Amino acid sequence: MICYFYISYNLEFLMLKNFQVSKYSLIQFIKINFFLIVPFILYGQNKLIIGIEKTDLYFPQIENKNIAVVSNHTSKFYINNKKIHLVDSLINQGFNIQKVFAPEHGFRGNSDAGEKIINSIDSKTGIPIISLYGSKKKPSNADLENIELMIFDIQDVGARFYTYLSTLHYVMESCAENNIDLIILDRPNPNGHYIDGPVMEKESMSFVGMHPVPVVYGMTIGEYALMINGENWLNNGQKCKLKVIELSNYDRMGKYILPEKPSPNLPNLKSINLYPSLCFFEQTPVSVGRGTLNQFQVIGKPNWSKSNYQFKPISMPGAKSPKFENQTCNGINLKNEKYLSELSLKWLIQGYKNEKNKEKFFKSGFHKLAGNKKLEKQIKNGLSEPEIKKSWVDDLNKFKKIREKYLIYN
């Protein structure tokens, strides 16, 4: 009965749009909606339902609109293990997608970290793809000409230096400036079960950290967008007309295994869990395993003392020129480390102690990842991890009070 009602509702919606539905497309439409609703019937309250799956909540809002989509390879849902991309789904339902905006790593998600992405045309759909990680990071007024509504659907990993948050900020800002509605299709945060790390200070803000939040902030991207709006972080305190398509049955304290790699060098749950603690090494001479199959699960460098674990980075998709390419690194394998529910500094501190040329350990951009210039000094001065973490407490407590105002889920 529920399934019949759900399909009937969406068929009525299509008829209201005056679609001429072929027999084949009608069958496909029924299949899609049937398999979206069946998991809910089978699993009831235990089934996590993500924003993209709630077509009944956002399809009516986008009918007869010129749409732009901000998405990448993670913007998918699954039917019988078949991947269906948001863009393909919307086109198949007859919606008018004018263009796609792509973040770091590109629309297909296969470009290196930091690699500039150029504008292109999607070979499958013929839709223009505008890069937000190339010559510009913010949609221009010209890009948004004739656009009436934008949809944002990208899987985040809950770490401040993951640049999809900054892309979200600039998309919201452009929408506010051009009076365009923005719909965010919410997704779970795989690091949503804790809050930790130094809070970003103004002098260290950049595209890898634009807001006064800790490294791990414990919010979904939908909740985070509400915070950007509510805390007046957009230029001149502008407000974006925002609608979050919420998750159902989401438990932020539970483990969530992503069905897609969110970026080329975060291949699994372990790497995503270790990422907030290991990303600091990106601004040091230590490898985090880029160019191996254990990215963000190992650390090391060639001149560390010989150890039981070694790895050799090589050029590969997503890591065309990895640190220490074709060199054997002595290191530490972290794949069997316990699941983290706090930020760990022990490996960073150990890495500094292992460094022979300590003056060159911290690169100039380290403070942008750390969020301040104090962490580098604290490690150089020999402070222990508990001593360093004690210095974060006041700012973390202030952030938690701000965060509470924007939480959608328990």
Secondary structure, DSSP 8 states (H G I E B T S, - for coil): -HHHHHHHHHHHHHHHTT----HHHHHHHHHHHHHHHHHHHHHGGGS-B-GGG-HHHHHHHHTT-EEEEEE-TT-EEEETTEEEEHHHHHHHTT-EEEEEEE-TTTTTT-S-TT-----EE-TTT--EEEESSSS-SS--TTTTTT--EEEEE----SBTTSTHHHHHHHHHHHHHHTT-EEEEE----TTTT--BS----GGG-BTTB-SS--SB----HHHHHHHHHHTT-SGGG----EEEE--BS--TTS----SS-SSTT--SHHHHHHHHHHGGGGGTT-B-STTSSSTTTEEEETTS---SEEE----BTTBSS-TTTT--EEEEE-TTS---SS---HHHHHHHHH-SSGGGTS-TTHHHHHSSSHHHHHHHTT--HHHHHHTTHHHHHHHHHHHHTT----
